[in-house]
Amino acid sequence: MSPTTPSSSPSSSTTPAFEELVAEGEAVPTEGWDFSWFEGRATEERPSWGYARAMGERLATAEAALDIQTGGGEVLASARELPRLTVATEGWPPNVAKATALLHPRGAVVVASPEDAPLPFGDAAFDLVVSRHPVTPHWTEIARVLVPGGTYFAQHVGPSSAYELVEYFLGPQPEANRNARHPDRERAGAEAAGLEIVDLRAERLRMEFHDIGAVVHFLRKVVWMVPGFTVDQYRTRLLHLHERIVAEGPFVAHSSRHLVEARRP
């Protein structure tokens, strides 16, 4: 989603019809992690630590690096310099194809690997492992593929991220769901796998959705927010939200992010 520079919400007289906006949100391809389509339609504040820049600095000094769940490879490709040995994993076939096309010219290898499978590499293969928004960090596997002294550097989605939107469609969620990605739990998981936490920082960040097409595309793209989301299933709720946005302005939610830096002793 575009950085947070929200403009004024359009008036109802200039807002396209509900069906037109929904059709736009349904038509946009969902492959990769390019959020440029949201420009002018939705905004999200960025964490203060600047993950992509900080990741690029670490990649520039690494010998062998692994990017877990690379998506379409966009974040890894943003680094100015990649190590001589750079590998990325991805589980969704359309993203594998997109990441391959983007990263192969940079000399990086893309390996198709399911998110929940063991990492297909030998022990102590990498001195740097990175990841931006992994579905689940598999700490024992991360620790296994790191060399002694190696670093895991990642940005994770935190607890209750965008839950204002999630609960609008699904209703109140159990506390266990709301706190499933809590940084304290991730610290415990990393330490149980033998890693030392070097840095752990969390921020909650404002999101704004300026039209219902942006909501539709977001829920199609970030599929774990409202599992099984379809326009037909949620058409009534979408229409009510569209009317609310037209009458009151952008729908506001808050994303949750934390920075994790861990080291294998």
KASUL-V79018 format. One record per residue. N is the residue number from 0. SS is DSSP state (alpha for helix, beta for strand, coil for the rest). OMEGA is omega as a letter, one per 30 degrees, with the letter a starting at -180 (* if undefined). Layout:
n->N ss->SS omega->OMEGA
n->N ss->SS omega->OMEGA
//
This chain:
n->0 ss->coil omega->a
n->1 ss->beta omega->l
n->2 ss->coil omega->a
n->3 ss->coil omega->l
n->4 ss->coil omega->a
n->5 ss->coil omega->l
n->6 ss->coil omega->a
n->7 ss->coil omega->a
n->8 ss->coil omega->a
n->9 ss->coil omega->l
n->10 ss->coil omega->a
n->11 ss->coil omega->a
n->12 ss->coil omega->a
n->13 ss->coil omega->a
n->14 ss->coil omega->l
n->15 ss->coil omega->a
n->16 ss->coil omega->a
n->17 ss->alpha omega->a
n->18 ss->alpha omega->l
n->19 ss->alpha omega->l
n->20 ss->alpha omega->l
n->21 ss->alpha omega->l
n->22 ss->alpha omega->l
n->23 ss->alpha omega->a
n->24 ss->alpha omega->l
n->25 ss->alpha omega->a
n->26 ss->alpha omega->a
n->27 ss->coil omega->l
n->28 ss->coil omega->a
n->29 ss->coil omega->a
n->30 ss->coil omega->l
n->31 ss->coil omega->a
n->32 ss->coil omega->l
n->33 ss->coil omega->a
n->34 ss->coil omega->a
n->35 ss->alpha omega->l
n->36 ss->alpha omega->a
n->37 ss->alpha omega->a
n->38 ss->coil omega->a
n->39 ss->coil omega->a
n->40 ss->coil omega->l
n->41 ss->beta omega->l
n->42 ss->beta omega->l
n->43 ss->beta omega->l
n->44 ss->coil omega->l
n->45 ss->coil omega->l
n->46 ss->coil omega->a
n->47 ss->coil omega->a
n->48 ss->coil omega->l
n->49 ss->coil omega->a
n->50 ss->alpha omega->a
n->51 ss->alpha omega->l
n->52 ss->alpha omega->a
n->53 ss->alpha omega->l
n->54 ss->alpha omega->l
n->55 ss->alpha omega->l
n->56 ss->alpha omega->l
n->57 ss->alpha omega->l
n->58 ss->alpha omega->a
n->59 ss->coil omega->a
n->60 ss->coil omega->a
n->61 ss->coil omega->l
n->62 ss->coil omega->a
n->63 ss->beta omega->a
n->64 ss->beta omega->l
n->65 ss->beta omega->l
n->66 ss->beta omega->a
n->67 ss->coil omega->l
n->68 ss->coil omega->a
n->69 ss->coil omega->a
n->70 ss->coil omega->l
n->71 ss->coil omega->l
n->72 ss->coil omega->a
n->73 ss->alpha omega->a
n->74 ss->alpha omega->l
n->75 ss->alpha omega->a
n->76 ss->alpha omega->a
n->77 ss->coil omega->l
n->78 ss->coil omega->a
n->79 ss->coil omega->a
n->80 ss->coil omega->l
n->81 ss->coil omega->l
n->82 ss->coil omega->l
n->83 ss->coil omega->l
n->84 ss->beta omega->l
n->85 ss->beta omega->a
n->86 ss->beta omega->l
n->87 ss->beta omega->l
n->88 ss->beta omega->l
n->89 ss->beta omega->a
n->90 ss->coil omega->a
n->91 ss->coil omega->a
n->92 ss->alpha omega->l
n->93 ss->alpha omega->l
n->94 ss->alpha omega->l
n->95 ss->alpha omega->a
n->96 ss->alpha omega->a
n->97 ss->alpha omega->a
n->98 ss->alpha omega->l
n->99 ss->alpha omega->a
n->100 ss->alpha omega->a
n->101 ss->alpha omega->a
n->102 ss->alpha omega->a
n->103 ss->alpha omega->l
n->104 ss->alpha omega->l
n->105 ss->alpha omega->l
n->106 ss->coil omega->l
n->107 ss->coil omega->l
n->108 ss->beta omega->l
n->109 ss->beta omega->a
n->110 ss->beta omega->l
n->111 ss->beta omega->a
n->112 ss->coil omega->l
n->113 ss->coil omega->a
n->114 ss->coil omega->a
n->115 ss->coil omega->a
n->116 ss->coil omega->l
n->117 ss->coil omega->l
n->118 ss->coil omega->a
n->119 ss->coil omega->a
n->120 ss->coil omega->l
n->121 ss->coil omega->l
n->122 ss->coil omega->l
n->123 ss->coil omega->a
n->124 ss->coil omega->a
n->125 ss->beta omega->l
n->126 ss->beta omega->l
n->127 ss->beta omega->l
n->128 ss->beta omega->a
n->129 ss->beta omega->l
n->130 ss->beta omega->l
n->131 ss->beta omega->l
n->132 ss->coil omega->l
n->133 ss->coil omega->l
n->134 ss->coil omega->l
n->135 ss->coil omega->l
n->136 ss->coil omega->l
n->137 ss->coil omega->a
n->138 ss->alpha omega->a
n->139 ss->alpha omega->l
n->140 ss->alpha omega->l
n->141 ss->alpha omega->l
n->142 ss->alpha omega->a
n->143 ss->alpha omega->a
n->144 ss->alpha omega->l
n->145 ss->beta omega->l
n->146 ss->beta omega->l
n->147 ss->beta omega->a
n->148 ss->beta omega->a
n->149 ss->beta omega->a
n->150 ss->beta omega->l
n->151 ss->beta omega->a
n->152 ss->beta omega->a
n->153 ss->beta omega->l
n->154 ss->beta omega->a
n->155 ss->beta omega->l
n->156 ss->beta omega->a
n->157 ss->coil omega->a
n->158 ss->coil omega->l
n->159 ss->coil omega->a
n->160 ss->coil omega->a
n->161 ss->coil omega->a
n->162 ss->alpha omega->l
n->163 ss->alpha omega->l
n->164 ss->alpha omega->l
n->165 ss->alpha omega->a
n->166 ss->alpha omega->l
n->167 ss->alpha omega->a
n->168 ss->alpha omega->a
n->169 ss->alpha omega->a
n->170 ss->coil omega->a
n->171 ss->coil omega->a
n->172 ss->coil omega->l
n->173 ss->coil omega->a
n->174 ss->alpha omega->l
n->175 ss->alpha omega->l
n->176 ss->alpha omega->a
n->177 ss->alpha omega->a
n->178 ss->coil omega->a
n->179 ss->coil omega->a
n->180 ss->coil omega->a
n->181 ss->coil omega->a
n->182 ss->alpha omega->l
n->183 ss->alpha omega->l
n->184 ss->alpha omega->a
n->185 ss->alpha omega->l
n->186 ss->alpha omega->a
n->187 ss->alpha omega->l
n->188 ss->alpha omega->l
n->189 ss->alpha omega->a
n->190 ss->alpha omega->l
n->191 ss->alpha omega->l
n->192 ss->coil omega->l
n->193 ss->coil omega->l
n->194 ss->beta omega->l
n->195 ss->beta omega->l
n->196 ss->beta omega->l
n->197 ss->beta omega->a
n->198 ss->beta omega->l
n->199 ss->beta omega->a
n->200 ss->beta omega->a
n->201 ss->beta omega->l
n->202 ss->beta omega->l
n->203 ss->beta omega->a
n->204 ss->beta omega->a
n->205 ss->beta omega->l
n->206 ss->beta omega->l
n->207 ss->beta omega->l
n->208 ss->beta omega->a
n->209 ss->coil omega->l
n->210 ss->coil omega->a
n->211 ss->alpha omega->l
n->212 ss->alpha omega->l
n->213 ss->alpha omega->l
n->214 ss->alpha omega->a
n->215 ss->alpha omega->a
n->216 ss->alpha omega->l
n->217 ss->alpha omega->a
n->218 ss->alpha omega->l
n->219 ss->alpha omega->a
n->220 ss->alpha omega->a
n->221 ss->coil omega->a
n->222 ss->coil omega->a
n->223 ss->coil omega->l
n->224 ss->coil omega->l
n->225 ss->coil omega->a
n->226 ss->coil omega->l
n->227 ss->coil omega->a
n->228 ss->coil omega->l
n->229 ss->coil omega->l
n->230 ss->coil omega->a
n->231 ss->coil omega->a
n->232 ss->coil omega->a
n->233 ss->coil omega->a
n->234 ss->alpha omega->a
n->235 ss->alpha omega->l
n->236 ss->alpha omega->l
n->237 ss->alpha omega->l
n->238 ss->alpha omega->l
n->239 ss->alpha omega->l
n->240 ss->alpha omega->l
n->241 ss->alpha omega->l
n->242 ss->alpha omega->l
n->243 ss->alpha omega->l
n->244 ss->alpha omega->l
n->245 ss->alpha omega->a
n->246 ss->alpha omega->a
n->247 ss->alpha omega->a
n->248 ss->coil omega->a
n->249 ss->coil omega->l
n->250 ss->beta omega->a
n->251 ss->beta omega->l
n->252 ss->beta omega->a
n->253 ss->beta omega->l
n->254 ss->beta omega->a
n->255 ss->beta omega->a
n->256 ss->beta omega->l
n->257 ss->beta omega->l
n->258 ss->beta omega->a
n->259 ss->beta omega->l
n->260 ss->beta omega->a
n->261 ss->beta omega->a
n->262 ss->beta omega->l
n->263 ss->beta omega->a
n->264 ss->coil omega->*
//
